[in-house]
Amino acid sequence: MVSAARYYADPSAASQFAVELLQKAGLSQADAKSMAECLVMADVRGVDTHGLARLPQYLDRVSNGRVKAQPEFKLTEKTPVVAHLDGDNGFGFVVATRAMEEAVKRAEIYGIGMVTVNHSNHFGMAATYVIQALEKNMISLVFTNSAKQMPPFGGKETLLGISPFAAGAPSHHEAPYILDMAPSVVAKGKIRRAARRGESIPEGWALDADGNPTTDANIALNGSMAPIGGPKGSGIAILMDIVSGVLSGAAFGGEVGDQYKDPRPQNVGHTFIAIKPDIFMSTDDFTARMDTLVQRVHGVTPALGFSEVLFPGEPEHRLAMQRRAEGIPYADAEKQMFADAARQYGVPGLSLSESPLSL
């Protein structure tokens, strides 16, 4: 019987717990704080597959020397609006945060900024870097590639990553536009979470090693992911590899290292684009027009089975407000994982409550 128990952590406590672990693993305080905030943001927004539950695996990679705790970034200016960042095999969270910062810096001056990245690693929730740009009232596009998890349309062997594509645009009073989607039916992290918790997965999420649909999460982990919309998902995955891998000089076409299986560096590629709306109109005018768009989406009559029509990113936005008040819920498997990590690295354990914090 799978336990349905949940344990709640205050987001700030979860972040501090992650900071202490990452510093013990060799990261600087600034980089540990940056990475911890990325992980906790994913949990707060309900993207549990990319949150704190992945921390032990990241700690293992840095402890084994597969990721550099303190990389030396090399930024190369290509044009006034374009730069390239060599991530020196640092954690993707830290590399990506710096790269988006550089893209935004250029957009502030020239209206648009673009930064390509190589020698990076998995960077977690793609929406993290969209939100980073939104805080500066920027439109943004985020691309990354990843280890092979999915066959191209019509094929049997895995070749393509299931990298997320993300985009964002600021609004004024309404929730901002945030799109964060994988070219697969679901992110593989959802299957890992199901396997960790002893849960089955819906048919259509993944295939076994022979290309047959499976509801067994453990079998799916050794199979492949199903593309969303068949050739459409496959085409998006190839686009991600072009913009993130081919263009940046990173690994591509099935060569990206698997962080769960390969001892070698991943050499993940990313590309970040930031656009300043007031090149075209004032920021106030743009965000007011965005509010109107959100309201028009909300104004559409709900279809059968729906109570309302939401804007992309709005469900996560609402959940984030709830979890900041009630705490982040974790299952028994995560609770044990955090306790084990605390003992291993000699840091205080994460304080967890058996009921929501706001009750």
C-alpha positions in Angstrom: 0.0 0.0 0.0 1.4 3.4 -1.0 1.5 5.9 1.9 -0.5 9.1 1.2 1.2 10.9 4.1 2.5 14.4 3.4 5.0 16.5 5.4 5.1 20.2 5.0 8.2 22.5 4.9 8.4 26.2 5.0 9.9 27.3 1.7 12.6 29.5 3.4 13.6 26.6 5.6 13.8 24.3 2.6 16.0 26.8 0.9 18.3 27.1 3.9 18.5 23.3 4.2 19.6 23.1 0.5 22.1 25.9 1.0 23.8 24.2 3.9 24.0 20.9 2.0 25.4 22.5 -1.1 28.0 24.5 0.8 29.1 21.3 2.5 29.5 19.8 -1.0 31.9 22.6 -1.9 29.8 25.4 -3.5 30.3 29.0 -2.6 27.6 30.6 -0.5 26.4 32.7 -3.4 26.1 29.7 -5.8 24.6 27.5 -3.1 21.9 30.1 -2.5 21.2 30.6 -6.2 20.8 26.8 -6.8 18.7 26.3 -3.6 16.3 29.1 -4.7 15.9 27.4 -8.1 15.1 24.0 -6.6 12.7 25.4 -4.0 11.0 27.6 -6.6 10.1 24.4 -8.6 8.6 22.9 -5.5 6.6 26.0 -4.7 5.2 26.1 -8.2 4.2 22.4 -8.0 7.0 21.2 -10.4 8.0 18.7 -7.7 9.9 16.6 -10.3 12.5 19.4 -10.5 12.7 20.4 -6.9 14.5 19.5 -3.7 13.9 15.8 -4.2 16.6 15.8 -6.8 19.2 17.4 -4.4 20.8 14.1 -3.3 21.5 13.2 -6.9 23.1 16.6 -7.5 25.2 16.2 -4.3 26.4 12.8 -5.5 27.5 14.2 -8.8 29.5 17.1 -7.3 31.0 14.9 -4.6 32.2 12.4 -7.3 33.7 15.2 -9.3 31.3 14.9 -12.2 30.2 18.5 -11.7 32.5 21.3 -10.6 31.6 22.9 -7.3 33.3 26.2 -8.2 33.5 26.5 -12.0 35.4 29.4 -13.7 33.0 30.8 -16.3 34.3 32.3 -19.5 32.1 34.9 -21.2 32.9 35.7 -24.8 31.4 38.8 -26.4 30.2 38.0 -29.9 28.4 41.3 -30.7 27.0 44.0 -28.5 23.8 42.0 -28.1 25.1 38.4 -28.2 27.5 36.5 -25.9 28.6 33.0 -25.3 29.2 31.5 -21.8 31.4 28.5 -21.2 29.9 27.0 -18.0 33.1 25.0 -17.2 31.0 22.0 -16.1 29.3 23.9 -13.3 25.8 23.2 -12.0 23.2 24.2 -14.7 21.3 26.3 -12.2 24.2 28.5 -11.5 25.3 28.6 -15.2 21.8 29.4 -16.4 21.2 32.1 -13.9 24.4 33.9 -14.9 23.5 33.5 -18.6 20.0 35.0 -18.3 21.5 37.8 -16.2 23.8 38.6 -19.1 21.0 38.4 -21.7 18.9 40.8 -19.6 21.8 43.1 -19.2 22.2 43.4 -23.0 18.4 43.8 -23.5 18.3 46.7 -21.1 20.7 48.6 -23.4 19.9 47.3 -26.9 16.3 46.0 -26.6 17.4 42.4 -27.1 20.0 40.1 -25.6 21.0 36.6 -26.4 23.5 34.2 -24.6 24.4 30.7 -25.7 26.0 28.3 -23.3 28.0 25.1 -23.5 29.7 22.8 -20.9 26.7 23.1 -18.6 24.5 20.5 -16.8 20.8 20.0 -16.1 19.3 23.3 -15.1 16.1 22.2 -13.4 12.8 24.0 -14.1 13.1 26.1 -17.3 10.5 28.5 -16.0 13.0 29.6 -13.3 14.9 31.7 -15.9 11.7 33.0 -17.4 10.7 34.3 -14.0 14.2 35.8 -13.6 13.6 37.8 -16.8 10.0 38.7 -15.8 11.4 40.3 -12.6 13.0 42.8 -15.0 9.8 43.2 -17.1 11.4 41.3 -20.0 9.9 38.9 -22.5 12.1 35.8 -22.7 12.8 32.6 -24.5 14.7 29.7 -22.9 16.1 26.7 -24.7 18.1 23.7 -23.5 18.9 20.2 -24.6 19.4 17.0 -22.6 20.4 13.3 -22.7 18.6 11.1 -25.1 15.3 9.9 -23.8 13.0 9.7 -26.9 13.2 8.4 -30.4 12.6 10.7 -33.4 9.2 10.2 -34.9 9.1 6.9 -36.7 12.1 5.5 -34.9 12.6 3.0 -32.2 16.0 4.0 -30.7 16.3 7.0 -28.4 18.2 9.9 -29.9 16.5 13.1 -28.7 16.3 14.8 -25.4 13.0 15.8 -23.8 14.3 19.3 -23.0 11.7 21.9 -21.9 11.0 25.0 -24.0 10.0 28.0 -21.9 8.8 31.5 -22.7 7.4 34.4 -20.7 5.9 37.8 -20.9 5.1 40.3 -18.1 1.7 41.6 -17.3 0.6 44.3 -14.8 -2.2 43.2 -12.5 -2.9 39.8 -14.0 -0.7 36.7 -13.8 2.2 36.8 -16.3 2.4 34.5 -19.3 4.7 31.5 -18.5 5.0 28.6 -20.8 7.2 25.7 -19.7 6.7 22.5 -21.8 8.6 19.4 -22.7 8.3 17.8 -26.2 7.3 14.5 -24.4 3.8 13.8 -23.0 5.3 14.4 -19.5 8.6 15.3 -18.0 10.6 12.2 -17.0 10.9 13.5 -13.5 7.2 12.5 -13.1 8.1 8.9 -13.9 11.0 9.0 -11.5 8.8 10.4 -8.8 6.2 7.6 -9.4 8.9 5.0 -9.2 10.2 6.5 -6.0 6.8 6.5 -4.4 5.8 3.1 -5.7 3.0 4.5 -8.0 1.9 3.4 -11.5 1.8 5.9 -14.4 -1.0 6.5 -16.9 -0.8 4.7 -20.2 0.5 7.0 -22.9 3.3 8.6 -20.8 6.1 6.2 -21.8 7.2 3.1 -23.6 9.1 0.0 -22.6 12.4 -1.1 -24.1 10.5 -2.7 -27.0 8.4 0.4 -27.8 5.2 -0.8 -26.2 3.1 1.4 -23.9 3.6 0.7 -20.1 2.1 1.8 -16.8 5.0 0.5 -14.8 7.2 3.4 -13.8 10.3 1.3 -13.3 9.9 -0.3 -16.7 9.4 3.1 -18.2 12.7 4.3 -16.7 14.5 1.7 -18.8 12.4 2.5 -21.9 11.7 5.8 -23.7 9.4 8.7 -23.4 6.4 9.2 -25.7 6.5 12.4 -27.8 3.6 14.8 -27.5 1.6 14.9 -30.7 3.9 12.4 -32.5 5.9 14.3 -35.2 5.1 17.6 -33.5 6.9 16.6 -30.2 9.7 15.1 -32.2 10.1 18.3 -34.3 10.2 20.5 -31.2 12.9 18.2 -29.6 15.0 18.6 -32.7 14.6 22.4 -32.6 15.7 22.4 -29.0 18.9 20.4 -30.0 19.6 22.9 -32.8 19.2 26.1 -30.8 20.8 24.7 -27.6 23.4 22.2 -28.8 24.4 22.7 -32.4 24.4 26.5 -32.2 26.2 26.7 -28.8 29.0 24.2 -29.4 27.6 21.9 -26.7 26.9 18.2 -27.2 23.9 17.3 -29.4 22.3 14.5 -31.3 22.3 11.9 -28.6 25.8 12.9 -27.2 24.6 14.8 -24.1 25.7 12.9 -21.0 23.0 11.3 -18.8 23.3 12.7 -15.3 21.9 9.5 -13.8 24.1 7.0 -15.7 27.2 8.6 -17.2 30.3 9.4 -15.1 31.4 11.9 -17.8 30.4 15.6 -17.9 27.0 16.2 -19.6 28.1 19.2 -21.8 24.5 20.4 -21.9 23.8 23.5 -24.1 21.4 26.3 -23.4 20.3 29.5 -25.1 18.6 32.5 -23.5 16.9 35.4 -25.2 15.6 38.5 -23.4 13.5 41.2 -25.1 12.7 44.6 -23.7 9.1 45.5 -24.6 9.6 49.2 -24.4 11.6 49.1 -27.6 8.1 49.0 -29.2 5.9 50.7 -26.7 6.1 51.8 -23.0 6.4 49.0 -20.5 3.1 50.3 -18.9 1.3 50.1 -22.3 2.6 46.6 -22.9 1.7 45.2 -19.5 -1.7 46.8 -19.8 -2.3 45.1 -23.1 -1.1 41.8 -21.6 -3.7 42.3 -18.8 -6.4 42.7 -21.5 -5.2 39.5 -23.2 -5.4 37.6 -19.9 -8.9 38.9 -19.2 -10.1 38.0 -22.7 -8.8 34.4 -22.1 -10.6 34.3 -18.8 -13.7 35.6 -20.5 -14.1 32.6 -22.8 -17.0 30.3 -21.8 -15.6 27.2 -20.1 -16.0 23.9 -22.0 -17.8 20.9 -20.5 -15.8 19.7 -17.5 -14.1 23.0 -16.8 -15.1 25.7 -14.3 -12.8 28.4 -15.7 -10.3 29.1 -18.5 -6.8 29.8 -17.2 -3.8 31.6 -18.8 -0.5 29.6 -19.3 1.4 29.6 -16.0 -1.6 30.6 -13.9 -2.2 27.2 -12.2 1.4 27.2 -11.0 1.1 30.9 -10.0 -1.9 30.1 -7.8 -0.3 27.0 -6.3 2.8 29.0 -5.5 0.7 31.4 -3.4 -0.9 28.5 -1.6 2.4 26.7 -0.9 4.1 29.9 0.3 1.4 30.0 3.0 0.8 26.2 3.7 4.3 25.0 3.1 5.7 22.6 0.5 4.3 19.0 0.8 6.7 16.1 0.6 6.1 12.3 0.7 7.6 9.7 3.0 10.3 8.9 0.3 11.4 12.5 0.2 11.3 12.8 4.0 13.7 9.8 4.3 15.9 11.2 1.5 16.3 14.5 3.2 17.1 12.8 6.6 19.7 10.6 4.9 21.4 13.6 3.2 21.4 15.6 6.5 23.2 12.7 8.2 25.6 12.2 5.4 26.7 15.8 5.2 26.4 16.6 8.9 23.8 19.4 8.6 20.6 20.0 10.7 17.6 18.1 9.2 14.8 19.9 7.4 12.0 20.7 9.8 8.7 19.1 8.6 5.2 19.4 9.8 2.5 16.7 9.5 -0.1 19.3 8.7 -0.1 22.5 6.5 1.7 25.4 8.2 -1.2 27.8 7.8 -3.7 25.6 9.7 
